[in-house]
Amino acid sequence: MSNARAIAAATATLRNLLLTQVPLIDSDLSDIEVTTQPLDLARKNITKAQLNLFLYETPIAAAWRNHDVPGIVRPGETGTPPLAISLRYLLTAYGRGESDNDGTSHRVLGSAMGLLNDHPLLGAAEISAALANNDLGNQIERVRITWHPLGVEEMSKLWTIFQTQYRLSAAYEVGIILIDSRRPVRAPLPVLKRGSEDRGAIAVAGLAPVLERLTLPRSQSAIRLGEDFDLIGSNVSASDSEVVISSALLDADIVLPPSASDRPDTLSVHIDDVADDPDASSRWHPGYYLLVLTQARPDVPPISSNAVALALAPRIVVTPLAAAPGDVAITIRCAPRIRDGQRVLLLFGDRQVKPDSVTNPADPQQPTELTFTVPDVAAAGDYVVRLRVDGVDSIPAISAGTPPLPAFDPAQTVVVA
């Protein structure tokens, strides 16, 4: 591998090679100058024969991005692959002075190109001598010099960027340069047995359960404590199955037993109300959850279905149910309890109001108490109240009459008169 000096080491080695070997090829070029300047600065204060080696591009070598370097990472270990790049240089030749009537620049470029054709590899010794404290010569991949085709359009764009006149040039690619990652290699312990009883891989015949959708009562947009909902999917069974409900706000996942349904590919799930489970108010929270169905089989790990979203709406008690026009103060008791960090809004008719206070009593079985002030309620009328928690609204409708028809719940309606 090589350290961060690899690019500078490659440039210095090429410069030394051209500076020492070109005069041996053409003795008339003994005074040649080899520079590594940008194109617009290459010819400043120089009047003799010159070669300018300009590094203009460093593309990533994609073939090395997902490969571990042999000898660094052993089988079973993981490490960050090295940064593998190629270096693309523009080799520009200049004659003596401003004019080049004797074609000196042609001799300079011809000597340089012939040299690089005969010297396609950079040796470890010359790399080490070119720059102190570099280890490019020790990398596993040899550093090769290859002529790089550069079309007229690409060449003209490159010179236009630097706003200088084109001079006789050739492009070369040098690589691969492997710059070692500084992140440590992870070397796990060897495997002594496969599984708890060294049984190896376990194959289970059959398909995993797949959940397609949830069916909520009365076509509601969310479920509430004390209600049942249906899981509809394929390969679902109530035997040896559990419904696992999770949320980032829960201390632990909630596990519910499903029951069989008289409809095919359907399971029924019941959520206990506060009357059935006094801790339900503190175990749950209003908002969204992820639900999966897990099936346990003897001597094998459980199989889980895909996850589907479950929305739990709060049950609310609104006081008072009658108010005078003006600023209307509303108190709401909400079950299940609201957790820290949840976003709460009151929907008073078509208006949204932020809470004045959100209080969770010390007794975890007691619901959350929220207070709101609805400003400037001027028009008399019936205002339906909803509580929105993390985007899930309480359900303000009930079924009333014979036959039952949907209607707004009077217990969630404030009459302003």
Secondary structure, DSSP 8 states (H G I E B T S, - for coil): -B-TTHHHHHHHHHHHHHHHHHHHH-GGGTT-EEE---TTTTTTT--S-EEEEEEEE--B-GGGTT---TTTS-TT-B----EEEEEEEEEEEE-SSS--TT-HHHHHHHHHHHHHHH--EE-HHHHHHHSTT--GGGSSS-EEEEE----HHHHHHHHHHTT-----EEEEEEEEEEE---S--B-------STTTT-------S---EEEEEE-GGG-SSB-TT-EEEEEEES--STTEEEEEE-TT-SS-EEE--EE-SSTTEEEEE---TTT-TTHHHH--SEEEEEEEEEEETTEEEEE---EEEEE--EEEEE-SEE-SEEEEEEEEEES---TT--EEEEETTEEE--SEEE--SSTTS-EEEEEEEEEE-S-EEEEEEEEETTEE---EEEETTTTEEEE-GGGEEEE-
